[in-house]
């Protein structure tokens, strides 16, 4: 099995961090869903919220695989390997790594438009002031496909996403999560005991408020 990165904008000031924040806030909102039942509860909850990024990354990978088959006509098996998060977000962001077979890599390569792949290579790996690339920005220098590493295989996936023409593709991948309450559940189960107590208290206050209007 080979390793690859997958296209992912990370958890820093992204659609994904916004979704996690929304889910945490929804656990303590009032009946209107517009504001917390208590500012103190809302503020305290963040002190007891666990890390849901690994679970989120696993689910995202599964959704990406389905999306890739539907929008790029490429059906490959991607197996979750790891989530890598930087200590500081100055120069990079979170990365999702997946395992893929040699046959899967070849399938990706056959499906991608080579001119577009060359463009993505050039855009991604041309050195400039403040960035020194570890890769030559052209396919000829990359050698045989079976020798490509995770960054190079990941470049094929980036090119395929562009090839799909779907500009809101990350939103498409997670758009039904909110409606199903999936992220809300992941956030809740990641809470420590005090966090769960605060959610229970918020639920009680919400129900007490609703009784006024019955």
N, C-alpha and C positions, 0 to 999 in steps of 0.2 A: 504493500500500500504506500502511496505517496502522500505528501502533505501539501495543503494549499491554504491560502487565505481566501476569504470571501468578501465581496463588497459590503461594507458596513461603516456607517458614519460615527460610530462610537457612542459613548454615554456622556460626553461633555457638550453641553449647550446644543443638543440635537433633538430630533423628533423622539428619540428613545428616552432620553433623560426627562423630557416633557411628559411622556406617557407614564413613566414611573412616578413622577411628582404628582400628576393628576390622580393616579390610583391611590397614593398615600393620602392625599387631601380628601378624596371621596369617602374614606373610611370615617371621617369625623365631621362631615358637612351637616348642615341643618336640613330641614325638610325641603327647602327651596333648592338645595344642591349648589347654592351660590357662595355660601360663606360657612365657616366652621361654627359648630354649636358653641364653642368656647375657644377664644384665641390662645388661652393658656394650654388647653388640651392639644390643640394643633401644634403649638410650638414644642411642647414636651414630647409629642409623638416622634419627632425627628430624632430625638436622643435615643430612641428605642427601636428604630427601624433598621432591620438587618440588610445585608447585601443580597439583592435579587439578580445581580448582573449575570451570574453563571447560568441560572435557570432561564433567564431571558435569552441569553446567547444560544442555548440549546434549542429552545423553541423557535428562535429566529432562523437558525440554520435549517430546521425542518421546513419552515414556511418558505425559505429562499429556494430550497430544492424543488418544492412544488411550483413556485412561481417561475423558476427557470424552465421547467418542462412546459408550462402553459404558455409562456411568452417568448421563449427562444427555441422551442421545439427541440430541447436537449434533455433527455431523461438520463440522469446519472445519479449514482448513490454517493451521498456525502455523509460521512460519519463524524460526529462531533469529536474534536480532539482536545481543544483548550481555548480559554479566553485569556488574552494577554492584555493587561492594563498598565499604562505607564505610571511611574511615581509622580511625574509632573506632566501636565498637558501642554507644555510650551511648544513642542515640535511634532508631536504625534498623538494618536488617540488609541482607543481600545481596538484590538484586532481579534477576530474569530478565526481559529484554525480548524480545518477539517481534513479527514483522511479520504482519499480517492484512489481508485484502482488505476493501473496503467491504461486499461481499456477505456476507463472514464476520461482520462486526460486526452487520449487520442480522439475520443468522441467530441470533446469540447473543441479541440483544435480543428477538426473537420468542419464543425458548424460555424466557426467564427469567420467573419470577413477579414481576409489577411491585410488588406489596405487599412482597415480600421484598427486592427491589432497593431500594425506598425505605427500608426498615429498615437495610440495609447502608450506604446513603448516610448516613443520620442517624448511625449508630454510628461510621462512619469519619471523617466530616468535620464533626462538631459541635465547635466550639472549647471548651476548658476550661483551667483553670489549668495552665500549662506547655505548652500546645499551641494554636497559632493556625492554624486551617485556612485554606488558600488557596482552598477551594471552599465554595460554599453547600451546606448539607446537604439539599437537596431537588432533585428532578428538574426541576421547572419552571424553576429558575434555570440549569440546565445547557444549555438551548437545544436546537438541532437535533442529532440523533444524529451526523450527518456532521461536526459540529464538535467532538465529544468527543475529548479527548486520551488519552494512554496510561493515566493514572491512572483516568480515568472509564470507559474500556473495561474496564480491569482490574477495576473494581468489579462489572461484569456477571459476569465469570468467578468472582469471590468469591461472588456471590449464587448462581450456578449450583451451585457446590460445596456450599454450604449446602442448596440445594434438593434435592440428591441424597440427603441424609440419611446420607451415609457419613462418620462421625466419624473413622475411621482412614484417610482417603483418601491421605495422603502415604505412609503405610506400605504401602498397597496398591500404590502406584505403583512402589515400589522393592523389594517383598518378594522377588521372584525373583532380584534381582541377586546377593545373597549366595550363593544356591545355585549360580549359574552362574559365580561368581568374577569377575564383570565389574569390580567396584570394585577388587578385588585386582590385576587386570591394569592398570587405569588408574594405580594407585599405583606399581606396579612400573616401568612404562615412564616414569613421571615422575621416578624416582630418577636421581641423577647417577651417574657411574661408581663412585665409592666406595660409594654406597648399594647398587648392584647387587653389588659385591664382598662387602658385609656379608651380603646375602641369600644369596649363594652359600656363604659361610662357615657361616651358620646352617643351610643345607640339609645341608652336610657333617656338622655336629655332630649334627643330627637323625638322619641315616642311621647314624652311628656309634653313637648311643644305641640305635637300633632293632635293630642287629646283635646286641646283648647278649641279646635275647629270641628269637632265631631258633634 
